[in-house]
Every structure is written in structure tokens, then in C-alpha cells.
Amino acid sequence: MTTGSVPGAPRRLEGLRILVADDDDDVREAIQIALESEGAAVKAVGDGHSALHELKSSTWSAVVLDMMLPAFSGLALAEELGSSDASPPIVMITANQGQRHREYALGHGVKIYLQKPVALARLVEALAQVAR
């Protein structure tokens, strides 16, 4: 579960506020630990409605969205967020292998689309890239 950090090295996500939405408790917890170890302030939620509430009530540097969230999918959230210029950048993570889903997500505001299982170091790198 290492993110590739070197002790004493600058933390790549220092000062960023990142919302993580994934319905798998273990995945959500691992992502939260990895992002916090890189200096991010993280709020982790397990469903789409909670993510939407957080997105409307706070300002975020970036969002990690699972594509298949219960209650309100990550794709639906991306559609809603992608229509606003003030939306935080989205990194979507999914086990879905479909090229159509990837193209659809990238066409609706998703900046980076990653396949699960995603290496935590790759996710940190993606967030550092989109949030700066």
C-alpha cells in the first residue's frame, strides 16, 4: 500500500482537499490513507448522493470517483460536474473495461480515467497532475 513516497521528500498533495467516492470500504480506506500520507485533506464517502452533497457544500481541489457508485453513479456525477466551469478535476477509477464508458467519461469532465486495480502511486501521480 505504499505510494512511493520517500521519507523526508516533499508531499505531492500538500494543501489539496480531495473528495473520494467509492463504495468498497477497503478501497476507499486504502485511497484515503495513501492520499493523506501525501499531505491531502481527504473526505471519503461510499455513495453518489453523499458525494453530490459534499461537492455542493464544500470546495475541493480534486475528486476521485468510482464509476459504479450506488444511489447516483460516478458517470452521472461526472455529467453534472462537467457542465460547470467551477468544478474540481475528476479522476475516475473503475473496473469497467469498456472503451465506450471511457470515452463517455472523458467527454463529460473526467480528466483521467484509471482501471482498477489502480496502483496507489499512480493515483497520487494523477491527482498531483490534475490538481496543480
Beta strands, then each sheet from edge to edge (+ up, - down):
strand 1: 17-21
strand 2: 41-45
strand 3: 62-66
strand 4: 90-94
strand 5: 110-115
sheet 1: 2+ 1+ 3+ 4+ 5+
end
